[in-house]
Amino acid sequence: MTSTHTCSLIPPLVLFSFLWSSALCFQPLFSLVGDSSTHLEITQRALLYKSAEVCRALASAEGRDFSLTIDDSLTSSEVQRACSTSGSTLLSTVMFQTAITNIYLSNAAIDVALALDERVHFDDEEFQGGRDVITAGVSAVKASVKLENFVAGRLNLGFVCHTLQDFYSHSNWVELGNKAPYSTLIRPDQQLENLAGSSVPTCRNCIDGDCTDNILPDVLQQGLLTSGYFNLFSSAKPAGKCSHGGAFDKTSLRDPVGGISKDDPGSPHGALHHQAAALAVNATVELLEDIRLAVGDKNFLRLMGLSQSSVLCFVIDTTGSMRDDIAEAKRVSFSIIDSKRGTQEEPSAYILVPFNDPGFGPLLITTDADVFKANINRLTASGGGDIPELCLSGLQLALAAAPPSSEIFVFTDAPAKDAHLKGAITALIESSKSVVTFMLTDVTASRRRRREAQGGTLRVMSQLDAQLYRELAQASGGQAIEVTKSDLTLATSVIEDSSAPAVVTLIQAIRKPGKPDTFSFQVDGSMRNLTAYITGAASLTFNLTSSSGTSQGSSQPSGPLGTFSTVGNLRRFSLHTDNQTGLWEISVNSNDPYSLKVTGQSSVNFIFNLMEVHEGGHRGYSLKEGRPLTGGNASLLVTVTGSDAAKLTEVTLVEGSGSRQVNGSIRALGNSNYLVTFPNVPEGEFSVRLRGEESASTPSRSTSAPGTFQRQANTQIKTSSISVSVQANATSVEPGSTISVPFTVSSTADGVVNASATGTYSVRVSNDQGYTSTAPATVTLGDGGTANGTVELMVPGTAASGSAVTLTVEAAKDADVNYAVLRLALAAKVTDVSGPVCQMISISDACPSSSALCSSAQWQFSAQLTDGANGTGIDSVSVRQGNGTLNTSKQVGAAGENVTMVTFSASCCAQTVELVAVDQAGNVGTCRGQAKIEQPTTLAPPPGITTASAVQTTSTGWRPLTMSSFLWIGVAVSLLSL
C-alpha cells in the first residue's frame, strides 16, 4: 500500500502548517537550529565542485594554469576567479551565484509543490517511481541545454537534485554500509536490485525512542533496500515496514514504531545524517558529470551561469516606421558583439523578439553571436495596421526566457495594443528582477499625428501612451528614454554601458510628482566608471558634489567631476571619481516627474529573493512568488557576491518615490548569505538598499584599508493586501496534455488572512507561450476570507521538450493587485534510456616502444557507433581525452540502422583516446582506445583466430557489455553507458 497524496489534495492552510514539519527531506534552504546539512548546502557544494572541475579540464586542454584547490569549502567567488581567463580583478559573480541560487530554490520548491508525493522523496519504497522522476528530470535538463534554454535547464536541475538527494536521507542505503552513491539511480538502463519485497518486513519497534537498531538484521545481512513510509493523515502501512518517523508521521505510531530518516541530526537515524549528506553531495556531483558529458564543457558552464556578462536582449517593433530604429539596434548590437567577441565580456547569450500587429515573436535565444546577427539582419520594417502594436506580448516572451537580472531593451514608436498584460509584465519583472529600458522614438507632446515612412497609415504615441512604458521601466529600475529618431544613436550609449562587466547600482530614485530633492550615495574603493542617469523634463537642473566637497552643476557640460550630455529626456553624467571614496551628493531641481540612477563597475554586488516562513516541526523558509503583504512582515534571503570578506551592516527598504525607509534585522547564515526580516511593511513601493564593510584582504579592493560600500537593487517591491497562491501538483507537463492548476485568493489585514472579509476579485491569467487556458474571470470570497479557482492550461503537442511555460495568475480589487507566478518545465515522455554502443573496427600503425621516437609516428583508432534498433540516433561524438584529429561519417547498417563511423588519428606521443557519444535523448556512452606498441618479437595469434574476437568489458553500474574488438597486445577498449 502506498500513499498517493499530492499538494493539490491538501487544503492550503493544512499544507502551510505541515510543509516544514516532520522533515520530509533534508531541510531545504538553511537550518535554523542545530548542525544540519540542507538541500541548499548539498546542492551548492556539488555545483561549485563540478564547475571547478570542468574549468580545470578546460584550462588543461588550453594549456592554462589552474591553481584552485578543489574541495568542499569552495565559494562562488573563488570558483569564478579561478575560471576566469582575463586576469582582471574586476569580476562579477552575480550571474554564477544567481544560477546556483535558482537551482537550489527550485530544489526547495519541491517541498511546496509536491510535499507528499512519495516518488519525489523516495518514501514508501517507491524506488522505481523515484528513479523515473530522476530519469525524466535529467532528460529535460539535457533537452533544455540543447535548446540553449538555460533558465528552464536550471529549473529542471533543481527539481531532479531534490529527489536524488532525498534517496540518501530516506532509504537505508547508508545503513547498508555503502560508501559510494547508488549510480543505478541515474542509469535507467540498469536494473534496481535487492529491493525489499512488498511483503518483506524491514523494521522492528524503536525502544524508548532509540531507533539505532530498528532495521531488521536479515534486511541488513541480505543487503535489501528499503525506505520509510510516511503519511500525515493515516497510520496505515504494510505490516512490518519501516516508517519515515517524526512528530507528524502517523505511520510511525503503528508497529513497528519509530523511523529511519536521516534528514537532520534530530531524526530517528540522525547519527547518520552527515554520512547521508556527504553521499548526497557525491551523488549530485555524479549526476552533474552525466549532464556535462551529454552537453559538453562549455554548455555545462553556461548552464551554471559561469559567465562575466549578462545576455544581450532586444525586443523590437518591426512596423513600417521603425526602419531607422531597427538599423540602430543592428548597429549597437553589432558594435557590442564585435568589440567583445572572444573576451570575458562577450554576452553569455543573445535574445531577440520582434513584434508588430497581429504577430509577435518568434523568440530567438542563442549563444552564437553569428546566429543572432543573421536574425537581426533579417528584420524588416513593414506594415503597421491600426497603430498600436503587441509590444507587451513580445516583452513577456523575453522576460520569461531571459536569465534573472537581465537587461532588456525595447525599441518602439507605438502604443501598446496589449496593455491588459501590464500586470503580468510587472509580475515577471518583479519575479525575475530583470531591468527593462524602453527606447521610445518621436513621442509627441500632444495628439499631433505623423505618417509612416512608407505612407498611408497614421501613427502616434502621445505622452499618455508612453506613461505605460515609463511605469514598467520604473518598476524594473530601467528607463523610458524618449528621443527623436535622428538622435537615437546618441541614446543607445546606455546599452553599451549596460554591457560592461560587473555593473552595479549605487542608488536609484523616482520623484513622481516631481519635487526638488538631494540624494546621497557612498563610493567605495572598488568602484570604477561611475555614471549618473537622470530622466526628466527639459527644465530639470542638478548639482553634483563629491566626497571632497568639489561641485559641478548642470550648466557645466565638462568640469572637475566629469562630463555630461543630454539627448531627449536623458542626461548622462560620466563621473571622474579619482579615488574620491566617501559620501557623494546629487541635488535635482524639478517640479516635474524625474528619475535618478547612479551605476558603476565593481566586483562587489548582491542578489536577493523574497522568502516566506512556514511553521512546523522544521520551521523554515521557502521562495515567495508575488508581493509581500501590506502591514505584515517581509523576509529576504540576501547573498553578497564577489567578495568573501564583505559583511552586511544595514539592509533597508527604501520607498521608490518618497523618503520612507524600513530597516531590517540581519542574521548571518554563512557563505555570504543573510536572512533579513522587516516588520510591519507599510503600503507602498520599495527597493532594497544595503550597506556593508569590505575588508582590505578582498581581491576586489585597490585600497589598503577597509571601506564602506553601498548597493541598491534595481527592481521595486510593492506591497498588497491580496494574497494569491497556486498549488500545482506537478513541476513539469508533457506536451500534448492539459494541467489543472488550483489557486487561492485571500484578503489580508496586517499581513494575515482576514477571515471576515467579503468581496469579488477580478482574475486575469496569462502565459508567455500563448497556450490556450481557461480560468474564472472573477472569484468571490467565501468562509474564511478566501476564494478558490482553477486554471486549465493546455500544452500543444508541438511544444518543445526542454522548454518551459510561465503562468501568471493575477487577482485585483480596485487598484490593489497581487499575483502568483508558476514556471512549469515541458518534458516529453522518455522512451530511449540506453546509451550509444561502440564497436571497434581496428587500431592500426603500432607505435615505437621508445618514447624518444614517438613524435615521428602516428596511430589510428576506428570504431562504429550505433544507438540500437529503438534508439533516437547518435547526436554527437567528441573527444573527452586525447590529442588528435577526429573524423565522423554516417552510414546505414546491414539491418537498416543508422551507424556513425569514427576515425581518430594521433601522434604516438599521445597513446590513449576516450570518445564521448551522445544520442538524441541525451544518453551518453564512452569509447576508449589505446595505441598498439611494437614488441621486440612477433607473437602469432592463437590458432583459429584471424582478425577479431570478443572482448568483454564492464560498464559503470556493474552490468557486463559485449563488443567486437580487434585483438592485439597493448589494446584496451571499453564502453561506459553513463
N, C-alpha and C positions, 0 to 999 in steps of 0.2 A: 504493500500500500504506500502510495506517495501523495504528498500534498500537491495541490495544483493552484495555489493562490497566486494571483498577480496583483500588481499595485492597483489596478482598476477595480478590483473586487473589495478593496478596503476603504471604508469611509474615510474621507480626508482627515478628520480630526483624530481618528484612531491611528492612522498612518503617521500623523505628526507626532504622536506620543511615543510610537514604538520604533521609529526608524533607526534611532541610535541606541536602542536598548538591546540587551541580550547578545551583543557582539555578533551580529550576523556575519561579520568578516573582520579582518584586520581593521582597526579604526581607520576611517577614510582619510582624513586630512592631517590632523595633528592631535596628539594625546594631551588632554588637559590634566590628567592625573597619571602618575607612575611612569616607569621606564618602558614605554611601549613603542614598537615599530609600527608605523602606519602605512597605508597604501601610498600616501604621498612620498614618504621616505623610501620605500621599496622601489617605487617607480622611478623617482628622480635619480636614485643611486644607479639603477640599471641603465637609464638613458645616458647619464654622464659617462659611465664606464664604457658603454659601447660606442658612443660618439667619439670619445678619446681614442679608442682602439682603431676606429675607421680613419680618423685623422692621422694616426701614426702610420697606418698602412699606406695612405696616400702620400705622406711625406717620404716614406721609404721608397716608394715607386718613383717619386720625382727627385730623389737624391737630396732631400732636405733634412735638416736636423729636427728631431722631436725630443725635447728634453723632459717632458712632463712625466712624473711617476704616476702610473695608473693604478689607483686603489679605490677603496670605498669611501674616501674622505674628500673626493673631488668636489669643487664648486663650479658653477656655470661660468664664472669669471675666469677661473684657471683654464678650463677647457677651451673657452672662446679665445683666450690669449694664445694658448698653445697651438690651436688650429689655424690661427691667422698666419697669412703669408706676407703681410705688408710690413711687419716690423714697427708699425706705428703704435704709439701709446694711446691714440685716440680711437678706442674700440668700444662699440656698443654691444651690450649683452641683452638688449631688450627683446629682439626677435627670438633669440635662443631661449631665454627664460620664459617668454610668453608661450612658445610652443610647448615647453616642458609643463608649464602651468596648465595649459589647455588639456594636455594629455592626462595629467593626474586629476584635474577637475572632472573630466568625462569618466575617469575611473571611479571617482567617488560618487558620480551621479547614478551609478548602478544601484546604490543603496537607497535611492529615492525612486527611481523609475521601476526597478524590479526587485524590491526589497524581499519578497517572499517567493521568488521563482527559484525552486530548488536546483534547477540546471545551472544557472549562472553562479551559484555559490557552491556547487558540488555537495549539496546536502542530500539526505535521503538515499545515499548510494547511487546517485544519478551520474555515474561516470560516463556512460555513453552520451547522455544528453549534454553534460558539461563539455565533453570533447567536441561534440557537434557545434556547440556555441563557439568554441575556440576556432574550429575549422572555418566556420562561416565568417568569423571576425577577421581572421588572418587573410582570407581570400579577399574580403572587402578592402582591407588596408592596401594590399598589393594592387588591386584594381584602381583604387583612388590615386595611388602614386603614378600608375601607368597613365592616368588621365591628367597628371600633374595637378590634381586637386588635393593639395597637401592639407588643407583645412579639414576636409572630410576624412583624410587618412589619419589625422591625429585624433579625431572624434572616435573612429573605429578602434584605433590602437588603445586608447584608454579603456574602452569597453572590454576588449579581449584580455587586457592585462589584469583587470579585476578578477575575472573568472579564473584565469591561470593561477594567480596568487592565492586565491581562496582555497584551492586544492590542498595546499600545504598546511593551511590552518585548520581545515575541516576534516581531512581524511587522516588515516593512521599511517601515512607514508613515513613520517618521521619516527613513529613508534616501531616501525618495522626495521629500523636501523639503517635506512637509506641515507647516504651522504651526498648523493647527486640527484639532480632533477629527474622527473619521470618524463623522458623525452618522447614517449609514445603519445603524450597529450597533444603535441604539435605535429605529429606524423600520422595523419588519418589513414594511411595505407597499411598501418600496423595494427595488430590485434591488441585490445586491452586484455591483459592476462591476470590470472589469480584473483578474480573478483569474488567476493563472498556472495554466495547464492542468496536468493530472497528468503529462503527458509533456514539459513545457517545462522545460529546465534553468534553474536560477536562481543557482547559485553556482559558483565555482572554488576551488581549493585556497588556503588561507591559506599564506603564505610565512614560514617560521621563526617561527611563532606570531603573525604580524601579519595580522589579518583585516580591516584597514581597508577594502580594496578587493575583498573576495571576492565581492560580489554582481555578477553579470554586467552589463556596460554595457547590453546590449539590454533587460534587465529594468528598469533604471532609466530608460532613454530612453522605453520604451513605457508606463511607469507601472504595471507589473504588480505585483500584491500577492502576497506570499508570506510564509511563516513557516517557522521551523526545525523539523526532525524531531528527535524525542527518544525514546530507549529505554534503559532500564537494562540490559537483558539481551541485546539483539541489535543488531548493526551494520547490519542491513538497512534500506535506504531506497530510494526511487525514484532512478534514475540522474540525476545532475546536480543533485540537490536540496540546498538548504542544510540544515545541522544547527543545532540549538539551541546546542550547544557546552558545554564544561565537562568536568571530570575524570570525571564519572560518565555522560556521554552517549556510549554506544558508537557511535552513528551518526556522531559527529564524527571517528571514526578511519578511516572509509571515505571515499574520494574522492567529492565534494570535502571535504577535511578542514577542521576548524575549525567556526565557528558564527557566528550573527548576533544572539545575545541581548544585551540591554542591562540585565540585572537589577541589576547594580551596576557600579561603575567598573572592577572587575577582569574583567568579562565580555568575550567576544570583541569586541563593539561597545560596550564600556564608556565610550568617549569621548562617546557619545550618551545615556548613562544619564540625565543630568539633563534633557535635552530630552524624553526619553520620559516621565519622571516628571511634568514640567510639563504635557504633553499629557494624561497620565492624570488629573491633578487637574482640568483643564478639562473632560475628558470626563465625569468623575464629577459635576461641577457641572451639566453639561448634562443628565445623567440625573436628577439631583435636581430640576431645573426641570420636567422632564416629569412627574415624580411630583407635584410641587407643583401644577401646573396641573390634574392629574386629581383630587386630593383636597382642594384648597383650602388657603389660607394657614394657617388655624387648625389644621386637622388635620395639616398638614405639621409645624407646630411641636410638636404633640403627639407625632408620630412621632419627632421629635428629642429628646423628653423635656424641652422647654424650658418647665418649669413650676416654681413655687416650692413646690408641695405634692405629697405622695405621694397614692396612692389611698386612698379610704375603703373598707375591705373587711370585710364581715361574713359569717361562717358561722354559721347559726342553726338550732338544733334546733326543729322545729315540732310536737313531740308535745304531748299534751293538757295536761301540767303546766307548759308553757312560756308560758302566756298573759302573765304578768307580765314575764317576760324579753323576750318579743317587744315588748311595749309599751315597755319601757325602751330596747331597741335602736332602736325608732322615735323615741322622744323625743330620745335623744342624737344620732342621725344627723340628724334634722331641725334640731336646735339648731345643729349644726356647719354644715349646708348653709345655713340661713337667715342665720347670722351672717357667713358668709364668701362668700356668693354675689356675684359681680361684682368680687371683690377678688383680689389676688395670692395670697391664702391659700386660695382655693377649691380643693378637691381636684381633682387632674388627671383622675381617673376614679373611678367607683363600681363596686364589685363586690359581688354578693350571691349566696350559695349556701345554699339551705335544705337540710336533711336530716332524715330520720326513719328509719323502717324499714317497708317494704323499699326505700324510694327515697331518692335524693339528687339535688340539682340541680333544675332546670337552672341552669347558670351564667349570670348576667347580668353583662355588662361594658358600661358606657356612660359617656359623658362628659356626659350630660344628667341633671342633678340631678332634674328632674321625673320622668323615666322611672324613676330609682332610687326616688324617693319612692312612685310609684304601685305599684311591685313590692313594696316592703317593706310598704306599706299592705295589700296583698292577702294577706300571710301570715296564716294562722290556725293556732291550736293545736288539734290533734285527734289521736285515735288514741294509739298508744303501744306496741302489740304486746307483745313479750316483754322489755321494759325496755331492754336495750342498743340503741343506735342506730348508724347508719352515719356517725359523726362524722368519722372519718379519711378516708372517701371524699369527703365534702364538702370537707374541708380540702385534700385532694390536688388537687381541681379548682381551688381558689382559689390555691394555691401555684404551679401551673403557669401560670395565666393572669395573675397579678399581676406587675407590673414587679419587678425585683430590688430588694432593700432595702425592700420594702413592710412596713407594719404590718397584721397580720391579727388580727381579734378573733373568737373563737369563743364562742358562748353555748350552754351545755348544762347539764342536771342529770342526765345519764345516762351510764353507762359506754359505752365504745366496743365495738360488736359486731365491728368490723373491725380489731381490734388487730393482726392479721397485717400490716397496712400500715405499722406503725411504722417499719420500715426504709426503706420508700420515702418516707415523710413526712420522716424525718430526712435522707435523701439530698437531697430537694428543698429542705429548709431550708438545708442546708449549701451547696448549689449556688446557690440564689437569694439567700441571705443575708437572707431576709425574717424579720421578728420576729413570733412568734405569741404572743398573750396569750389565756389561757382565762379566761372569766368563769363560774366554777362555782358554782352555787347549791345550797344545802342539802346540802352534803357531810356525811355522818354520821360521827360519831366511832367508831361501831360498826356492827353489822349491823342497826341499827334500820330498820324499814320504814315507808313512808308511802304514802298513796293519792293518785292523781291527783285534780285538782280536779273532774273530771267523774265520778269514781268508777270502781270496778271493778278497774283494773289496778294491781298493786303495782309501785312503782318505788323503786330505791335506788341511791345511788352512795356507796360506802364510801371511806375513806381509801386503801385498797389500789387501788380502781378509779381514784381520782384521781391515783395515782402516775404512770400513763402520761402523763397530761396535764402533770404537773409536769416530767417528764423531757423532753418535747418542748418545753415552754416554755423550760426552761433551755438546751437545745441551741441555741435561736434567739436567746437573750438577752431573751426575753419573761418573762411572769409567769403563774403559776397563782393567780388571785385567788379565794378561797373565801369566800363571803358568804351570808347568808340572802337570800331573795327580797325581803324588806322593805327590806334595806339595799343592794340592787343599785344604786339611783340614786346612792348616795354613792360607790360603787366605780368607776362609769363616768367619773369625772373623769380617769382615766388615758387614756381615749380622746380626750377633749378636749385633754389635754396633748400627746398624740402628733400631733394635727392642727395644732399650732402650727408656724410656719415655722422652718426651719433648726435642728431639734432634733439635738443631738449627744450622745454618751455619753462621759463622762469616765472612769468606772470602773464595772466590774461584777464581782461575785464570788459564788461559791457555797461554802457550807461544808456538806458532807454526808459524814460525820456532822458535826453542829454542834460548834463549839468557840469560845470567846472569841477575838477577833482584832481587830486595828487595821488600818485601811486608809487610805492617803493618796492625795490627788488634787490636781493642780495646777489652779488657777483663773487664767485669763489675762484680760487687759483686754477681750477681745471678748465675754466670756460675759455672758449675760443670763438671768434667771429660772431659777436653779438649783433642781432638785427632786431629793430623795433618796427612793427607794422601798426599803422593807425588808419582805420577807415572811417570816413565821415564826410560831412558837408564841406564845401569849398571854403567856408568862413572859419573852419577849425584852425586853431593855433596851439602850439605846445612849446614847452621848455624842458630841456633835459639837464640834470645836474649829477655829476659823478661823485664818487665817494670822497674825492679830494676837494670838492666844492667848486670845480670848474663847471660852467654852464654854457649851453648853446641853445638858441631858440629857433623857431620855425622860419624866422626871417633870414637865417644864415644857412644856405644850402650846403656850405662847406665850412667847417670850423674845427675847434680843438678837440671835439668829441666824435667827429665823424662827418659823413656826408649823407644827405637825403635827397630823394627825388619824389615827384608827385606825378601820378598818372591816374586819370579818372578820379575815383573816390579813395584811392590808396596812396598813403605816404609810407615810403620805405626808408628807414634810417639805418645805415651801416655804421656801427659804433667802433671807435678805436679805444679799446679798454686800456692798453698799455699796462697790464698787470695792476690796474686800479681796483683791487679787490675791496669789498665792503659794500655799504648800502648806497644804492643809487636811487634817484627820484625822477619821475617824469610827470609834469603838470600839463593837463589838457584843458583847454578853454573852449567850450562849445555848449550851446543850449540845444543843439540838435543831437539825435542819437549817434553814438560812435562806439567803436571797439578798439581795444589796445591789446597787443600781443608782443612779448619780447622773447626771442629764442636765441639759442647759441649752440655750440657744439661741446659736448663733454661726455666722458665715459660714464659718469655717474647719473643714473636716472632711476625710475621706479615704475612698477606696474601695480594695479590694484584690482580687486574684484569684490563686489558686494556679496556678503555672506548672510545666512540666516541660521539662527540657533534652533536646535532640536533638543528636547529634554528626553530623559530616559536613563536606562542603566549605563549607557555610554553617551553621556551628554556631549554634544559636539556641534559642528557647523557644516553646512553644505552651500554650494553656489546658489545665489538668489538671482533668478531671472525676473526682471521687472523692477519697478520703482520701490524705494523704501516707503514705509507708511508714515503719513504725517502725524507728528506727535509721538511717534514710537522711537525705539532705539534702532540704530543702524550699526552694522559691523562691517569692517573692511579687512580683507587679507592683503596686506601691503608687502611687496617684495622689492628691496633695493637692489638695483642691478649695477654691474660694472665696478663694484668695489666691495671687497670682503672686509674692509676696515671701517666702513661707514656705519654710523649709529644714528638712528632717528631720535630726535628730541622733541619734535612737535608735529602733529598732523591735525589739520584744520579743514572744516568745510567752510568755504568762502562763498558768500552769496554772489551769484554771477552778475547781477545788475544792481547791487547795493553794497552796503557796508557790514551787514550782519555776518557773524562768524560763530561756528560751533566747534569747540575744542574737543579732541578725542583723547581717550585713555589708551596708552600704548603698552602692549605686552609683547616682549621679545620671545619668539618661538624658536630661534636658532636658524642657521643657514640663510641669514638676511631676510627672514620672514617675520612679520609683525602682525598681531591681531589688534586692531584699533576699533574701539567702541565709542559711539556717540549717543548721549542720552537725549531723548525728547527733541528730535529734529523737527524744527518748525516747517510750516508750509513755505515752499519757495524752490528756486533753482540754485544749486550749489556746485562748486568744483572743488577738487581735493588739492590742497597745497601742503607741502611738508617742508620742514627744515631739519637739518641734521649736522653732525660733526663728522668730518672725514680726517682720519689720522694721517700723519706725514708719510707713513710707510706704503700707502697705496700707490700702485704704478701710474694711476691717472693724474696724480698731482705733480706739478712742476715746481711748487714752492716747498720750502723745507719745514714749514710749520703747519699744524692742523688748521683747518678752516671750516667755516660755517657755509653750508650750501642750501639753496632754496630751489625747489622744483614744483611745478604745478601741472596737474593733469589737464588735458585738452577738453575731455568730454564733461558735460554738465550732468549732475544728478538732480532729478526733480522728484519731489515727494508727491504722494497721492493718498487719498482716503479710501481708495478702492483696492481691494486685493483680488488678484487674478492668478489662478494656478491651473496647471494642466496635469493630468495623470495618465500618460500613455503607458500601455502595458508591453511596450517593445522599444528597443533602441534602434531598430532598423526595420525596413519594409521591403518586400520583394516587388520588383517591377511587375506590373500587371495585376496588382492586388489593391484592396481598399483597407485602410486602417481607421479604426474608431479612436478618437482622442477625447475623452471626457474632460470637461473643465468646470471650475467653480468660481463664482463671483461673489464677493462679500463686501459689505460696508463696514468700515472700521472707524473707531474713535480712539485717539491717543495710542494708536499702534496695535489695537486688539479688535477682534470682530465685535461689532455692535449687534448683539443678538436681537434687539428690539427694532432694528432698522427695517424700513419698508421702502418700496420704490421699484421702478423699472429702469433697467440699464440697456443702452444700445450696445450691440455686439458687432464687431467687424472682424472678419477672418481673411487673411491673405497668405499667399506663399510665394516665394521668389521664383518658382518654376512655372507659375501659371497653371498648375494642375487643378482639375475640377474638384471643388469641395462644396459641402453643404453644411450649414450651421444656422441656428436660430438668429434672427435679426435683433431680438430683444430677449432678455430674461428678467423675471420678476422675483424679488427676494421673498423667501418663504420663512418658515420657522427657523430660528437661529440666525437670522440676518444673512442667509446665503441663498444662492440660486445655482442650479446645475444645468449644464448643457453638454452637447456632444458635437464634435466636428467629424464629418466623414470625409476623409481625404483619399481620392482615387489616383493612384500612381499608374501611368500608362505602361504598357509592356515594352514600349520603346525606350524607356528611361535607362540610362547607362548605369550598370553596376559599378559601384565605386564612387558615384556622385552622391549628393545629399540634397535634401529639401528642407528649407527653413520655414516653419509655420509660425505665424504671429496671430495671437488671439487678443484683441483689444476690447476693453469694456469702458464705457463712458457714461457720465451723467452730468449734464450741464457742461462746464468747462473742465471738469476733472476727468483724467484719463489714466488708466494703467493697462498693463499688457503682460502677457507671458510669451516667451519665445521658446519654441521646441525645434531642435535640429535632429532630423532623422536620416540615418545612413540608408542608402539604397544598395541592397545586396542581393544578387541573383543566387538561386539555389546552387550549391556546389555539387557538381557531378563528376568532376575529374579530380581525384585525390592522389593519383600515382605520378611520381616524378619521371622525367625522361630516363631512358635506358641507353647505356653506352655499350657499343660492341666494337672492340678494337679490330682494325684490319691489319696493321703492320707497324713495326718500328724498324726503320732502315738505317743504314750507314752507321756502323759501330764506331764509337768514339775511342781515341787512343787512351791507353791506361795511364800515360804520363800527362799530368796536368800542364806541363810546360808546352805541350803540343796542342792544347785544346782550342786555341784561337784559330788554328788553321783547318779545323774540321767542323762539319755540320752533321746534325742528326735530324730525323723527321719522324713524327708520330701521326698516324692516320687512324680515324675511327668513324663509325656511323652512329648517329643518334636518332632514336625513334621515341614516340610518345604512346605507343600501344594502339590497339585497334579502336579503343573507345576514348583515347586521349584528345586533347584540344589542339595538339600540334606544337612543335618547337617554336618558341618565340624569339629566343636569343641565345647566343653562345659567346662566352667571353673568357679571357684568361685571368684566373684568380692568382695563380702563382706560375712564374716562368718568364723568361725574357726571350721573345722570339716573334715570329710572324704567324698569325692565324688566318687561314682562308676557309670559307664555308661555301657550300653549294647545295641546292635542293635536287632531290631525285625521287622517283616513285619506286617503291619496293615491289618484290615479286607478288605480294598479296594486295597490292594497291595502296599500301600505307605510304605516308609521306616520310621521307628519310632525309636527314641533314648530314651531309658528308663534311668532315672537318680534317684539315691538314695543318699541323703545327711544325714549323721549321725553326731550329735554333742552333746557336753555336754550341760546341761541345763543352764550353766553359759554363754553360747553364744546362744541367743534365736532367732536370725534372720539369714537369708541367702539370698543372691542375686546371682543368677546364670546368666552367660552370654553365650548365644548360638549364634554361627556364622555359617551361611550356606556357601556353596562352592563359592557363589558370593560375600561374604563379608558382607551381610546384617546381622544386629545384632538384637537380641531380648533379653530381660532380664526377669527373672522369680524370684519373691520374695516370701519367705515364713516366717512365724513366728510361734514359738512353742505355743502349747496349754498350758494354765495354769490351774492347778487344782483349782476348785471352792469349797467354803465351802458347797454348796448344789448342788445337781444334777439337771440339767434342762433337761426336756424331750424335744425332738424335736417337732416342730409343727405337728399337725395331717396331715397325708398324706405324710410326708417327712421321708424317711428312711435313706439313706446314702449319697445322693448327691443332689445338687441344682445348680441353675445357679447364678453365680456372675458376675456382670458387672463391668469392670474396664475401665480406660481411658488411652490411650497411649499418650505419649508426641506428640503433634501435634493435639490433641483435637478430635481424632476420636474414638468413643467407640469400644471396642473389647469385645468379649464374650468367656468365657472358662468354662468348667465344673469344679466344685470345691467341695471339701469335706467341708461341713458347720459345723463349731464348734465355740464356743465362744473363742475369742482370736486369731483367724486365719486370716491372711491377705496375699493375693497373688495378684500380679499384673504383667501385661505384658507391656513392652515398646518395640515398634518397633523403633529402633533408626537408 
